[in-house]
Amino acid sequence: MIKVKNLNFQYKTADAPTLYGLNFEVAKGEILGFLGPSGAGKSTTQNILIGMLKNYAGNIEIMGKELNQWGKDFYEHIGVSFELPNHFLKLTARENLQHFSSLYSGKKHDVMEVLSWVGLAEDADKKTSDYSKGMKIRLNVARSLVHQPKILFLDEPTSGLDPVNAAKIKNLVFNLRDQGTTIFITTHNMTLADQMCDRVAFVTNGKLRAIDKPSDFKKQYGKRFVDVEYIGVAKKPTIANFSLDDLGQNSDFFKLLNSGQQIETIHSQETTLENVFIELTGQELMA
């Protein structure tokens, strides 16, 4: 659905490029996370892909067509949820969605159905000015979906949301993915990316450093050991460490399990996605 080849970009007032030769693809029905700290080039890349920034160098193909060959009909096929809320504050949520829905000519979802997806149906007739930040963010997501887009761009989709509503948005995104929607997420939240994305791309200083499945990153860079915590001598917690590579033949491991000692926990030493990011890029991830 998205093919990017040798993408470069420099703002007119900048002394140096913002993006350096980015190459990546996003398949139909895939969730790709574009991850990096502030200033890495995530938002610039998204703004180019949605047609807000022109004068880029390289090739971008979206839905089988060069981006610069698309006309206004391009926006019938994509939905965008920006990080910062941007609604008509004097209108209700229902009125906001009715207005934006009217701008599209294709098949559209029922406004109340979309509001129910993001947990705002009961507040549909409340003025948006009276919404909390989290409610406004959920309305952003709802607005991006009303025209049934084939590609969805989400910028920090759970930022500012409580755990219950964050889970609601995550489940909604999974349902959309399962129905064939292609989803491009920009975020600095590694936990969110690990939970939601089929693949993640690490971006720093305008360069794409690595791209892979979160699970494959963690397997590749994690330690292949198992820690067994048990109650040892003098009833004190004790940790024994065993290699995963020969665990099935490790007599000490089985001796401990069959020793009658009280086993508290058994954990493999899986690294986090953020630790992988730091190891690969040499940078810590900050908002």
C-alpha positions as a Python dict, from the first residue, in 0.01 Angstrom:
ca = {
    (1, 'M'): (0, 0, 0),
    (2, 'I'): (294, 234, 68),
    (3, 'K'): (635, 216, -99),
    (4, 'V'): (902, 473, -13),
    (5, 'K'): (1235, 477, -195),
    (6, 'N'): (1528, 707, -118),
    (7, 'L'): (1312, 975, 47),
    (8, 'N'): (1499, 1297, 122),
    (9, 'F'): (1362, 1624, 250),
    (10, 'Q'): (1495, 1961, 365),
    (11, 'Y'): (1294, 2256, 492),
    (12, 'K'): (1367, 2579, 307),
    (13, 'T'): (1487, 2757, 621),
    (14, 'A'): (1697, 2464, 748),
    (15, 'D'): (2073, 2434, 717),
    (16, 'A'): (2064, 2056, 678),
    (17, 'P'): (1819, 1791, 554),
    (18, 'T'): (1554, 1651, 787),
    (19, 'L'): (1531, 1314, 609),
    (20, 'Y'): (1818, 1118, 453),
    (21, 'G'): (1736, 843, 202),
    (22, 'L'): (1449, 661, 375),
    (23, 'N'): (1344, 327, 227),
    (24, 'F'): (1049, 122, 354),
    (25, 'E'): (721, -43, 254),
    (26, 'V'): (390, -99, 430),
    (27, 'A'): (174, -393, 322),
    (28, 'K'): (-203, -399, 302),
    (29, 'G'): (-349, -475, 644),
    (30, 'E'): (-20, -408, 826),
    (31, 'I'): (45, -184, 1125),
    (32, 'L'): (384, -16, 1089),
    (33, 'G'): (522, 184, 1379),
    (34, 'F'): (754, 473, 1295),
    (35, 'L'): (951, 519, 1616),
    (36, 'G'): (1198, 777, 1735),
    (37, 'P'): (1256, 1072, 1969),
    (38, 'S'): (1128, 1422, 1904),
    (39, 'G'): (1302, 1574, 1603),
    (40, 'A'): (1386, 1236, 1449),
    (41, 'G'): (1181, 1302, 1134),
    (42, 'K'): (867, 1100, 1216),
    (43, 'S'): (615, 1379, 1171),
    (44, 'T'): (795, 1512, 864),
    (45, 'T'): (770, 1169, 703),
    (46, 'Q'): (400, 1143, 788),
    (47, 'N'): (330, 1493, 659),
    (48, 'I'): (496, 1405, 329),
    (49, 'L'): (297, 1081, 299),
    (50, 'I'): (-34, 1262, 357),
    (51, 'G'): (52, 1534, 105),
    (52, 'M'): (104, 1824, 345),
    (53, 'L'): (471, 1870, 256),
    (54, 'K'): (583, 1892, -106),
    (55, 'N'): (922, 1928, -275),
    (56, 'Y'): (1061, 1601, -143),
    (57, 'A'): (1322, 1401, -331),
    (58, 'G'): (1279, 1031, -399),
    (59, 'N'): (982, 814, -489),
    (60, 'I'): (662, 753, -295),
    (61, 'E'): (400, 512, -425),
    (62, 'I'): (67, 490, -242),
    (63, 'M'): (-200, 241, -346),
    (64, 'G'): (-5, 170, -666),
    (65, 'K'): (26, 532, -775),
    (66, 'E'): (299, 793, -737),
    (67, 'L'): (202, 1036, -461),
    (68, 'N'): (259, 1343, -678),
    (69, 'Q'): (17, 1200, -937),
    (70, 'W'): (-276, 1190, -695),
    (71, 'G'): (-535, 1468, -696),
    (72, 'K'): (-786, 1566, -430),
    (73, 'D'): (-937, 1218, -452),
    (74, 'F'): (-634, 1098, -253),
    (75, 'Y'): (-804, 1217, 65),
    (76, 'E'): (-1102, 992, 1),
    (77, 'H'): (-871, 699, 73),
    (78, 'I'): (-666, 810, 375),
    (79, 'G'): (-757, 907, 729),
    (80, 'V'): (-535, 1112, 961),
    (81, 'S'): (-551, 1150, 1339),
    (82, 'F'): (-309, 1417, 1457),
    (83, 'E'): (-161, 1417, 1807),
    (84, 'L'): (-309, 1755, 1899),
    (85, 'P'): (-689, 1794, 1895),
    (86, 'N'): (-824, 2027, 1625),
    (87, 'H'): (-1203, 2046, 1628),
    (88, 'F'): (-1472, 2309, 1594),
    (89, 'L'): (-1514, 2380, 1964),
    (90, 'K'): (-1858, 2541, 1939),
    (91, 'L'): (-1999, 2231, 1771),
    (92, 'T'): (-2091, 1905, 1938),
    (93, 'A'): (-1903, 1584, 1860),
    (94, 'R'): (-2195, 1468, 1644),
    (95, 'E'): (-2197, 1799, 1453),
    (96, 'N'): (-1819, 1785, 1404),
    (97, 'L'): (-1836, 1439, 1251),
    (98, 'Q'): (-2142, 1523, 1040),
    (99, 'H'): (-1957, 1822, 898),
    (100, 'F'): (-1638, 1631, 813),
    (101, 'S'): (-1836, 1337, 681),
    (102, 'S'): (-2010, 1569, 437),
    (103, 'L'): (-1675, 1656, 277),
    (104, 'Y'): (-1634, 1304, 138),
    (105, 'S'): (-1816, 1159, -162),
    (106, 'G'): (-1762, 788, -102),
    (107, 'K'): (-1922, 537, 133),
    (108, 'K'): (-1921, 652, 495),
    (109, 'H'): (-1981, 509, 840),
    (110, 'D'): (-2275, 619, 1051),
    (111, 'V'): (-2157, 902, 1276),
    (112, 'M'): (-2304, 754, 1594),
    (113, 'E'): (-2150, 416, 1517),
    (114, 'V'): (-1804, 571, 1492),
    (115, 'L'): (-1856, 766, 1815),
    (116, 'S'): (-1954, 443, 1990),
    (117, 'W'): (-1628, 282, 1873),
    (118, 'V'): (-1427, 542, 2065),
    (119, 'G'): (-1659, 553, 2367),
    (120, 'L'): (-1815, 893, 2294),
    (121, 'A'): (-2172, 798, 2199),
    (122, 'E'): (-2315, 916, 2533),
    (123, 'D'): (-2138, 1252, 2489),
    (124, 'A'): (-2228, 1296, 2122),
    (125, 'D'): (-2434, 1611, 2183),
    (126, 'K'): (-2193, 1778, 2422),
    (127, 'K'): (-1999, 2076, 2287),
    (128, 'T'): (-1642, 1984, 2204),
    (129, 'S'): (-1521, 2281, 2410),
    (130, 'D'): (-1646, 2091, 2717),
    (131, 'Y'): (-1451, 1777, 2627),
    (132, 'S'): (-1140, 1673, 2820),
    (133, 'K'): (-813, 1637, 2630),
    (134, 'G'): (-857, 1260, 2619),
    (135, 'M'): (-1208, 1291, 2477),
    (136, 'K'): (-1082, 1530, 2210),
    (137, 'I'): (-809, 1283, 2114),
    (138, 'R'): (-1067, 1005, 2079),
    (139, 'L'): (-1279, 1238, 1865),
    (140, 'N'): (-969, 1290, 1647),
    (141, 'V'): (-955, 915, 1589),
    (142, 'A'): (-1328, 899, 1517),
    (143, 'R'): (-1302, 1178, 1261),
    (144, 'S'): (-1021, 996, 1079),
    (145, 'L'): (-1243, 688, 1035),
    (146, 'V'): (-1578, 830, 930),
    (147, 'H'): (-1511, 799, 553),
    (148, 'Q'): (-1381, 438, 571),
    (149, 'P'): (-1019, 507, 471),
    (150, 'K'): (-797, 237, 324),
    (151, 'I'): (-488, 382, 495),
    (152, 'L'): (-493, 530, 845),
    (153, 'F'): (-222, 761, 981),
    (154, 'L'): (-214, 785, 1361),
    (155, 'D'): (14, 1026, 1547),
    (156, 'E'): (53, 922, 1915),
    (157, 'P'): (-298, 766, 1915),
    (158, 'T'): (-312, 690, 2291),
    (159, 'S'): (-132, 998, 2424),
    (160, 'G'): (-323, 1149, 2715),
    (161, 'L'): (-566, 856, 2743),
    (162, 'D'): (-640, 660, 3059),
    (163, 'P'): (-571, 284, 3045),
    (164, 'V'): (-935, 192, 2975),
    (165, 'N'): (-974, 426, 2679),
    (166, 'A'): (-623, 352, 2553),
    (167, 'A'): (-720, -17, 2540),
    (168, 'K'): (-1039, 78, 2354),
    (169, 'I'): (-838, 260, 2086),
    (170, 'K'): (-588, -27, 2058),
    (171, 'N'): (-867, -281, 2008),
    (172, 'L'): (-1029, -55, 1749),
    (173, 'V'): (-701, -34, 1557),
    (174, 'F'): (-663, -414, 1568),
    (175, 'N'): (-1017, -458, 1433),
    (176, 'L'): (-946, -214, 1150),
    (177, 'R'): (-622, -398, 1067),
    (178, 'D'): (-807, -730, 1060),
    (179, 'Q'): (-1056, -579, 814),
    (180, 'G'): (-771, -485, 578),
    (181, 'T'): (-694, -126, 676),
    (182, 'T'): (-327, -31, 649),
    (183, 'I'): (-208, 168, 951),
    (184, 'F'): (95, 394, 992),
    (185, 'I'): (166, 495, 1352),
    (186, 'T'): (418, 761, 1456),
    (187, 'T'): (517, 749, 1822),
    (188, 'H'): (798, 770, 2075),
    (189, 'N'): (612, 526, 2302),
    (190, 'M'): (795, 194, 2272),
    (191, 'T'): (545, 6, 2489),
    (192, 'L'): (262, 113, 2260),
    (193, 'A'): (461, 12, 1952),
    (194, 'D'): (548, -326, 2101),
    (195, 'Q'): (183, -396, 2180),
    (196, 'M'): (30, -269, 1856),
    (197, 'C'): (268, -290, 1561),
    (198, 'D'): (333, -577, 1322),
    (199, 'R'): (667, -416, 1239),
    (200, 'V'): (856, -116, 1375),
    (201, 'A'): (1103, 122, 1211),
    (202, 'F'): (1364, 298, 1424),
    (203, 'V'): (1431, 655, 1310),
    (204, 'T'): (1691, 897, 1448),
    (205, 'N'): (1833, 1216, 1301),
    (206, 'G'): (1636, 1170, 982),
    (207, 'K'): (1771, 823, 907),
    (208, 'L'): (1597, 485, 922),
    (209, 'R'): (1827, 273, 1138),
    (210, 'A'): (1644, -62, 1139),
    (211, 'I'): (1305, -217, 1065),
    (212, 'D'): (1169, -552, 1185),
    (213, 'K'): (901, -725, 1393),
    (214, 'P'): (914, -626, 1764),
    (215, 'S'): (941, -993, 1865),
    (216, 'D'): (1232, -1052, 1626),
    (217, 'F'): (1415, -746, 1756),
    (218, 'K'): (1379, -868, 2115),
    (219, 'K'): (1485, -1223, 2032),
    (220, 'Q'): (1790, -1103, 1844),
    (221, 'Y'): (1911, -862, 2110),
    (222, 'G'): (1783, -1028, 2426),
    (223, 'K'): (1989, -1246, 2658),
    (224, 'R'): (1929, -1620, 2615),
    (225, 'F'): (1904, -1704, 2982),
    (226, 'V'): (1638, -1811, 3231),
    (227, 'D'): (1629, -1686, 3589),
    (228, 'V'): (1470, -1915, 3847),
    (229, 'E'): (1386, -1745, 4176),
    (230, 'Y'): (1338, -1980, 4471),
    (231, 'I'): (1345, -1978, 4849),
    (232, 'G'): (1691, -2093, 4941),
    (233, 'V'): (1900, -2123, 5256),
    (234, 'A'): (1760, -1946, 5563),
    (235, 'K'): (1438, -1891, 5368),
    (236, 'K'): (1594, -1612, 5163),
    (237, 'P'): (1501, -1549, 4797),
    (238, 'T'): (1774, -1685, 4569),
    (239, 'I'): (1813, -1657, 4190),
    (240, 'A'): (1973, -1926, 3975),
    (241, 'N'): (2066, -1849, 3614),
    (242, 'F'): (2056, -2104, 3329),
    (243, 'S'): (2132, -2086, 2956),
    (244, 'L'): (1832, -2131, 2723),
    (245, 'D'): (2045, -2303, 2458),
    (246, 'D'): (2087, -2630, 2651),
    (247, 'L'): (1806, -2597, 2903),
    (248, 'G'): (1654, -2935, 2812),
    (249, 'Q'): (1979, -3112, 2895),
    (250, 'N'): (2079, -2901, 3196),
    (251, 'S'): (2089, -3137, 3496),
    (252, 'D'): (2128, -2850, 3745),
    (253, 'F'): (1807, -2691, 3616),
    (254, 'F'): (1604, -3009, 3661),
    (255, 'K'): (1772, -3081, 3993),
    (256, 'L'): (1654, -2744, 4123),
    (257, 'L'): (1298, -2796, 3994),
    (258, 'N'): (1281, -3138, 4164),
    (259, 'S'): (1462, -3039, 4481),
    (260, 'G'): (1149, -2951, 4676),
    (261, 'Q'): (1258, -2588, 4701),
    (262, 'Q'): (976, -2335, 4678),
    (263, 'I'): (993, -2191, 4324),
    (264, 'E'): (877, -1829, 4317),
    (265, 'T'): (922, -1727, 3953),
    (266, 'I'): (1078, -1844, 3625),
    (267, 'H'): (1163, -1569, 3373),
    (268, 'S'): (1342, -1562, 3041),
    (269, 'Q'): (1571, -1261, 3002),
    (270, 'E'): (1379, -1088, 2723),
    (271, 'T'): (1493, -737, 2650),
    (272, 'T'): (1257, -444, 2588),
    (273, 'L'): (1202, -272, 2257),
    (274, 'E'): (1340, 48, 2408),
    (275, 'N'): (1662, -129, 2507),
    (276, 'V'): (1695, -257, 2150),
    (277, 'F'): (1642, 97, 2021),
    (278, 'I'): (1917, 230, 2246),
    (279, 'E'): (2156, -48, 2145),
    (280, 'L'): (2094, 5, 1773),
    (281, 'T'): (2087, 384, 1764),
    (282, 'G'): (2297, 488, 2064),
    (283, 'Q'): (2017, 724, 2167),
    (284, 'E'): (1764, 717, 2447),
    (285, 'L'): (1401, 766, 2363),
    (286, 'M'): (1245, 1081, 2505),
    (287, 'A'): (921, 1264, 2437),
}
